[in-house]
Amino acid sequence: MKQSILVIYLLAVLYSCSSESTAPFEDDLKDFPVLKQVLDNVYNYQVQIIYTQIDRNEHGNALMTDFSVNVDDTRYFYPASTVKLPIAVLALEWLEEQNMENLTAETTMFVDSIRPAQRVALADLSAKDSLPSIAHYIKKILLVSDNDAYNRLYELLGQDYINEKLQEKGLNHTIINHRLSFAVSPEENRIANPIRFVDSAGTVMLGLPERTTTQHYTNSNNPTIGESFYVGDSLVMKPMNFTDKNKMALSDLHGVVQRIVFPMSFVESERFSINEEHRNFILKYMGMLPAESDYPNYPQEEYWDTYSKFYLDGNDKSDIPDNIRIFNKTGQAYGHLLDASYYVDFEKGIEFFVSAVIYVNDNNTLNDDHYEYEEIGFPFFAELGKYLYQRETKRKKTVPADLRGFTFDY
């Protein structure tokens, strides 16, 4: 049986390669000028790309082949909002570990405050019942990358749980150690708020006290970015230090998406330990467009289809075709743009993974709001997505992809 699977895989790879004249990124890119400009200047743009071709064996299982550009797990970049994806999945893993009857992702979750640096969360007006919950926070994270929703799940889990779980799963180049868009000290980020889960009658089902970690999850090589940065109106003439900031290598981010989409491609210890219902919940909202959501509700003029789908051009406000779904997580901060995606065309049977990061900060000054997102960043992602999609349309597969498991009722 193993020999037959290997033969089919080798045939698929040989067949697909024979139908392509060159390896990815080594062919003529004249129709993709920004992509070519970036690839010709990988140092300046600090670009990293991982593209995974997917073939299927006789049982429909995924066989993945990686191609990469300039990937270096030791080179620091700021991961921005991409760290929200593993936090969302870990919140469901934590929930299942409680093994408490009637404690679900929809159970009301109150965040309390006992310190000046902490903020309470006793309501969420974007929810149907105006009450916060793990499920609702996850929706907001995956639909529009809501910072407060991430902070609440960060406060639920705490630094120790987050980082120990990531290490267990082989995500060894990731550190998550702070809230987002919430200015508190590294010491305050090591303290997690008290949490209460209450039933419909207001009875506390589970209470978590304030929790403090003594472990310092910092970047030991003291990474810096840029040549100068602003603090308010003051310009500081030295690189900005990211020692106490979040970290996630592109290979880890790519691996998170792969673990969600194809968990059985990983050994059990490296998978997220969530049931199929919760996995489908994550997938559904990774692929959902903001305007398709009722609660929370997002107006399309403010949150257009490609608002967080960079490979379909984050600047393009036209509708995404019905046959295309991208299950992904993006990030944008300090001149960095990131997108880690599972890209699907249901009509053509196309599927592939692509993750990339680019740094577009020509003056190397941080916090001045002068980044080349519009000129270089978004066009780079749009051209990269189009380029890989076009390659995939020409790639012949021995076994067609069965994509029914990725269709959801939106």
KAZIDA-V810176 format. One record per residue. N is the residue number from 1. NEAR is the number of other ideal C-beta (glycine too) atoms within 12 Angstrom. Layout:
n=[N/N]
near=[NEAR/NEAR]
This chain:
n=[1/2/3/4/5/6/7/8/9/10/11/12/13/14/15/16/17/18/19/20/21/22/23/24/25/26/27/28/29/30/31/32/33/34/35/36/37/38/39/40/41/42/43/44/45/46/47/48/49/50/51/52/53/54/55/56/57/58/59/60/61/62/63/64/65/66/67/68/69/70/71/72/73/74/75/76/77/78/79/80/81/82/83/84/85/86/87/88/89/90/91/92/93/94/95/96/97/98/99/100/101/102/103/104/105/106/107/108/109/110/111/112/113/114/115/116/117/118/119/120/121/122/123/124/125/126/127/128/129/130/131/132/133/134/135/136/137/138/139/140/141/142/143/144/145/146/147/148/149/150/151/152/153/154/155/156/157/158/159/160/161/162/163/164/165/166/167/168/169/170/171/172/173/174/175/176/177/178/179/180/181/182/183/184/185/186/187/188/189/190/191/192/193/194/195/196/197/198/199/200/201/202/203/204/205/206/207/208/209/210/211/212/213/214/215/216/217/218/219/220/221/222/223/224/225/226/227/228/229/230/231/232/233/234/235/236/237/238/239/240/241/242/243/244/245/246/247/248/249/250/251/252/253/254/255/256/257/258/259/260/261/262/263/264/265/266/267/268/269/270/271/272/273/274/275/276/277/278/279/280/281/282/283/284/285/286/287/288/289/290/291/292/293/294/295/296/297/298/299/300/301/302/303/304/305/306/307/308/309/310/311/312/313/314/315/316/317/318/319/320/321/322/323/324/325/326/327/328/329/330/331/332/333/334/335/336/337/338/339/340/341/342/343/344/345/346/347/348/349/350/351/352/353/354/355/356/357/358/359/360/361/362/363/364/365/366/367/368/369/370/371/372/373/374/375/376/377/378/379/380/381/382/383/384/385/386/387/388/389/390/391/392/393/394/395/396/397/398/399/400/401/402/403/404/405/406/407/408/409/410]
near=[10/11/11/13/21/15/17/25/29/19/22/32/25/17/19/28/22/14/19/24/13/14/17/32/30/15/20/13/25/12/13/27/19/32/37/24/24/38/29/18/20/26/14/20/34/33/39/40/42/40/36/33/36/40/34/27/29/22/16/23/21/33/31/31/24/24/27/26/32/27/27/21/23/17/24/35/43/38/45/35/40/45/44/49/51/44/50/48/44/44/43/41/34/36/38/23/19/22/13/15/10/19/26/27/34/28/30/35/44/31/36/27/22/18/20/10/22/24/22/21/33/21/17/29/16/26/27/18/17/16/28/41/40/45/35/40/42/44/39/39/42/45/38/33/41/33/26/28/40/39/35/40/48/43/45/42/39/35/36/24/30/43/34/22/32/38/22/21/32/23/39/19/32/37/37/46/39/37/39/34/19/20/15/24/16/26/18/26/34/29/30/35/37/27/40/28/33/24/22/15/9/13/14/19/24/28/19/24/15/22/23/20/25/12/18/19/29/26/31/15/15/16/25/23/31/33/19/22/28/19/16/10/8/11/18/20/15/16/21/31/21/31/23/28/33/45/38/44/35/43/30/38/46/42/37/48/45/37/39/44/42/31/31/20/23/23/12/14/15/24/27/40/25/31/21/17/17/30/30/23/30/44/39/28/42/40/39/35/33/32/24/27/29/16/21/33/20/27/13/20/11/12/26/24/31/32/33/45/44/42/43/37/29/33/23/22/18/13/16/32/20/15/17/32/36/45/42/48/44/43/39/32/34/38/37/39/46/51/49/50/45/42/46/38/27/24/15/22/24/33/39/45/43/48/48/48/48/44/38/35/35/20/19/26/25/32/25/24/16/21/28/26/28/20/20/29/40/32/31/43/47/31/33/43/40/28/38/42/30/23/32/33/20/22/32/23/31/25/24/20/34/21/30/12/25/32/19/23/8/20]
